[in-house]
Amino acid sequence: MKASDRIHAYLAARPDAQAEESDLDPLAAGLLDSLEIEQLITFCEGEFGMEFADDELTMENFATVDDLAALVTRKHAARAGS
């Protein structure tokens, strides 16, 4: 399963996700509060076995699920190359 699919599955399992449109990107729509974003970060770090550096926690990297998945993919590629 691709990183974006795993992140979407995590977000779809949130209790308030049922009220959202199924094709809506909750990151792009600004539907996550600061606690939910912190929980998403914790999920990604555990699910993908990595840690985000402080300088990676930017609006650009968390603007959409695809942006976050791209960051995860880049970090995995960098780790595999080292």
WOLINPE-V940767 format. One record per pair of residues at least 4 apart in sequence whose ideal C-beta (glycine too) atoms are under 7 Angstrom apart, sorted by the first residue. I is the first residue (numbers start at 1). J is the second residue. If there is no record, write none. Layout:
# WOLINPE-V940767
<<I & J> <I & J>>
This chain:
# WOLINPE-V940767
<<1 & 5> <1 & 6> <2 & 69> <3 & 7> <3 & 48> <3 & 69> <3 & 72> <3 & 73> <4 & 8> <4 & 65> <4 & 66> <4 & 69> <5 & 9> <6 & 10> <6 & 47> <7 & 11> <7 & 44> <7 & 65> <7 & 68> <7 & 69> <8 & 12> <8 & 65> <9 & 13> <10 & 43> <11 & 17> <11 & 26> <12 & 17> <13 & 17> <20 & 24> <20 & 26> <20 & 31> <24 & 29> <25 & 29> <25 & 64> <25 & 65> <26 & 31> <26 & 32> <27 & 32> <27 & 62> <27 & 63> <27 & 64> <27 & 65> <27 & 68> <28 & 63> <28 & 64> <32 & 36> <32 & 37> <32 & 40> <34 & 38> <35 & 39> <36 & 40> <37 & 41> <37 & 62> <38 & 42> <39 & 43> <40 & 44> <41 & 45> <41 & 52> <42 & 46> <43 & 47> <44 & 48> <44 & 72> <45 & 50> <45 & 51> <45 & 52> <48 & 72> <48 & 76> <50 & 75> <50 & 79> <52 & 56> <52 & 57> <56 & 61> <56 & 71> <59 & 63> <60 & 67> <61 & 67> <61 & 68> <61 & 71> <62 & 67> <62 & 68> <63 & 67> <65 & 69> <66 & 70> <67 & 71> <68 & 72> <69 & 73> <70 & 74> <71 & 75> <72 & 76> <73 & 77> <74 & 78> <75 & 79> <76 & 80> <77 & 81> <78 & 82>>
